[in-house]
Amino acid sequence: MTAAEYFERLYAESADPWQLAEREYELRKYALTTASLPRRRYRRAFEPGCSIGVLTGFLASRCDELLATDPVAAPLARAREVVPDNHVRFEQGRVPDDWPPGEHDLIVLSELLYYLSAPERLEVAERVNRSLGPGGHLVLVHWRWPFEAATCTGDEAHADVRAVVDATCVVEHVEADFRLEVLAAAESVPSG
Ligand SMILES: C[S@@+](CC[C@H](N)C(=O)[O-])C[C@H]1O[C@@H](n2cnc3c(N)ncnc32)[C@H](O)[C@@H]1O
């Protein structure tokens, strides 16, 4: 089974396979994730792997523009109902290949990186380097324990990306079950 088939099948069996909209664990993690954003407002944000848009809904109130993507159509249909805001766009797409052009000041990779192969994680990190603007923030948040569908643990995924991304860690929150990090790209130096 390919990765695409795996996720298609999960969503065919359940509208919310991880119970993202219900589990107290997830809702608390989303609250910690949004509370960790160093800036009140972001101009242009990207959240790949958005599923049914629960985290998207929390991010929406902090962003002028937010693009959220997922390779599977079914959760996107539900996400559009849950987050009908005009400044939020949901599109079908898979990273690293379907990466939006232009500069972003917020990129959120939540419970996604361990579904990618090591070369795909590297490509994601390189794309982050190309699209995160000066002073922009990258959020990484992942479950820490191994599981069958994962190519690595959350800690390993964070280490892979941090090794490549040209940004400094400004928030680090580690619990038994998940790791949350916010990395900041360098501010641009005014030319004299
Ligand atoms: C565990 S859910 C995480 C949802 C959300 N990011 C969160 O933290 O609540 C993982 C999602 O990633 C999507 N996904 C899997 N591979 C992907 C890829 N290569 N690019 C983008 N999304 C992907 C799946 O379809 C699924 O909806």
The ligand as a MOL file (V3000), in Angstrom:
LIG
                    3D

  0  0  0     0  0            999 V3000
M  V30 BEGIN CTAB
M  V30 COUNTS 27 29 0 0 0
M  V30 BEGIN ATOM
M  V30 1 C -2.1620 12.9240 12.0350 0
M  V30 2 S -2.8760 13.9620 10.8040 0 CHG=1
M  V30 3 C -2.3300 15.5450 11.4140 0
M  V30 4 C -3.3500 16.6100 11.2520 0
M  V30 5 C -2.9560 18.0030 11.7490 0
M  V30 6 N -1.7030 18.4580 11.1740 0
M  V30 7 C -2.8930 18.0440 13.2490 0
M  V30 8 O -1.8030 18.1520 13.8010 0
M  V30 9 O -3.9470 17.9590 13.8580 0 CHG=-1
M  V30 10 C -1.7610 13.7410 9.4250 0
M  V30 11 C -2.3030 14.3370 8.1330 0
M  V30 12 O -1.2300 14.4540 7.2080 0
M  V30 13 C -1.7120 14.1660 5.9090 0
M  V30 14 N -0.5560 13.8120 5.0780 0
M  V30 15 C 0.0460 12.6190 4.9290 0
M  V30 16 N 1.0870 12.7000 4.0900 0
M  V30 17 C 1.1540 13.9980 3.6980 0
M  V30 18 C 2.0130 14.7270 2.8290 0
M  V30 19 N 3.0460 14.1370 2.1830 0
M  V30 20 N 1.7880 16.0520 2.6610 0
M  V30 21 C 0.7570 16.6670 3.3010 0
M  V30 22 N -0.0800 16.0350 4.1450 0
M  V30 23 C 0.1120 14.7130 4.3290 0
M  V30 24 C -2.7040 13.0360 6.1300 0
M  V30 25 O -3.6280 12.9050 5.0660 0
M  V30 26 C -3.3550 13.4660 7.4530 0
M  V30 27 O -4.5080 14.2280 7.2070 0
M  V30 END ATOM
M  V30 BEGIN BOND
M  V30 1 1 1 2
M  V30 2 1 2 3
M  V30 3 1 2 10
M  V30 4 1 3 4
M  V30 5 1 4 5
M  V30 6 1 5 6
M  V30 7 1 5 7
M  V30 8 2 7 8
M  V30 9 1 7 9
M  V30 10 1 10 11
M  V30 11 1 11 12
M  V30 12 1 11 26
M  V30 13 1 12 13
M  V30 14 1 13 14
M  V30 15 1 13 24
M  V30 16 1 14 15
M  V30 17 1 14 23
M  V30 18 2 15 16
M  V30 19 1 16 17
M  V30 20 1 17 18
M  V30 21 2 17 23
M  V30 22 1 18 19
M  V30 23 2 18 20
M  V30 24 1 20 21
M  V30 25 2 21 22
M  V30 26 1 22 23
M  V30 27 1 24 25
M  V30 28 1 24 26
M  V30 29 1 26 27
M  V30 END BOND
M  V30 END CTAB
M  END
